[in-house]
């Protein structure tokens, strides 16, 4: 007889009234007691499904067993065998679709809070100053260039450095971290954590060169000449716009611009920081993914009185994590569902003032499996807006691969890769959002790790570049 | 060394000239391209056009007009100081400068003469008959006259107050040239309002005109869209699609308004900065 399971430990959180006034992190992390109690809920399955659900196959039951024994530092090191950034993944992974989504306990009860435990042990290790750098491996004499210092690039860099290759990461911005720094807000992922993880990768022997735009400052052909292998992990940084009239009015931001100003440039601390950001009283955020939730919650914290998410479908179809949607609603973000803007109107000085919308109903499921929104004729109405933030997705930036002969791309801009991340250009791999389209941090890390293993085999002469006719594209979204 | 200022001078009141060590940028840049600089960790990213470059020396030169906090802070830097960050070359090269068009008029207003210079030089090298018109508010603010003269077959200067060259605007001088000669191309770089009036004029004469736009930017790589401009009814990003565009297609009124979006914040930052300077500290 199975005994009654203790309930899943709740994540302590900053109270709503306090958190909407600050960019401090919302989730506060488990206490030691909570972590141990939660770890005791784990069934220690002999064939753990959670590991199957993890893109980088973290040894989940093993690390949780160590948490039970209060061996927190050992637990963190166990995770790091598979995942270099547990403090980040514990915070931003969509665990409900991955490890926790596969947890056997979740079938009858709530799944083990694997993400929260991962975060707890990583934070514990860092707080105890117990982060250990693995011994330096024998140098192989091979050099690898990595383009982009986001999650995929850093994960790949870390793995390759551990195998003894000399790794140089090129970053376009003045600060490394990619989307972890410019995209995800402080209140969800403190930048001090990203900095600590970047430092860890540097201590593994990785060199990071900021202010280098590949395709501009240095080209891919130049990198191929200087390095034995190149990994392209440039992400999906190009914002999509709606293509409706009035989109260039003042007060209309892409989510990328809005978040980059706030996160990378710390505009929320203007004028202490020099980059300004402007938020009016009424803010409309178009789209309902994680980026939209981040933008909406950032706007609230910058002093907006009313923030509304405007989305063509319903909450049920919204691509944001449930937790993000819940956090946004708790903080007072309004939801205007089954609605999409068709026109933005401004005053004589080009300030956005009104947003004309149309209502939708849901029809039959489309190729994404979600029910297709159908516009309702005659349902047009207008709302007052002072700021509009467009968060309807990003595509890969074409700058890197522009004009590079032999490097094939998809019609939507992504780089074509095979199962191991090999591109159509010998010695060049690609992975993460630039190959898959906008996805998650952990999938990007998984791709980086996988490419690192293949790059290592290639550099050791254990694998050859496939002939063109044997080359099979893999794992891409069709847009 | 990267990012180190090797030479600096004041070209005119409030207009600074810098030569900076940036070997990879110097190696790859072309006329028409720009860089984004950052002066300190809490600074803002501002675009500056590459006015000149020396591939052997690994240096680029930039010209900056003091308008807000960042450009004022920049003016306080001395040779030996380093910029916190400099990235580039950004934007598309001005390909029209490598072609032979025939007679080309290069119109530069104020500090816009700086980005105009490499384009005029390239046009001259490509075998064009180059007529340059450079203008400023007053004699003191006329910059790079000698450099422009060296790459031009004819050079006209205008000042608003008549203290140097002809009294009037660059458009007055341009109109004369357009009436007297068969002009094949006009390149205009300067304040948005100047480019707007140049384009109104050249449209009348049916002469193709390129302008170089300098809207608000953050990353300069196509990531944010702050620099979007309407060109021929389409939204384009000045940072990756430009900065050079067919001037007859640009919506200048929208651009002028967009540039004013942060005026209040820019003034606040400047006022606080001046206070800090006067107070001799925080």
Interface residues (C-beta under 8 A of the other chain):
Chain A: X172 X173 X174 X182 X210 X211 X212 X213 X216 X217 X218 X219 X237 X238 X239 X241 X243 X247 X248 X250 X251 X253 X254 X256 X257 X260 X261 X265 X266 X270 X271 X272 X273 X274 X275 X276 X278 X349 X350 X397 X398 X399
Chain B: X24 X25 X28 X38 X42 X43 X44 X45 X69 X70 X84 X85 X86 X87 X88 X89 X90 X218 X219 X221 X222 X223 X224 X225 X226 X228 X229 X230 X235 X240 X254 X257 X258 X260 X261 X262 X265 X266 X268 X269 X272
